Amino acid sequence: MAKTIEPATATKITPDDLRDKLQSFQGDIQGKVDDQKTSIATVAGGVGMALMLIMFLLGKRSGKKKSAIVEIRRV
């Protein structure tokens, strides 16, 4: 014979339930980001300094290529 299964009591999901679940999820992610924040800032600073140095050297080199030599002679 087949067993009869009683339906589970239907519980409604309230906005508070959703808010609590999303805040707990956000808290987990925020904790991971806070742990990595200093290393990300250090890497970004290093990359920025390297780009500034490269741009400085490229600008200095191109300035030497285009510089005109002006010679003034007395007659």
Protein Blocks (a to p, Z undefined) as FASTA:
>chain_A
ZZdddddddddddfklmmmmmmmmmmmmmmmmmmmmmmmmmmmmmmmmmmmmmmmmmmmm
mmmmmpccdddddZZ
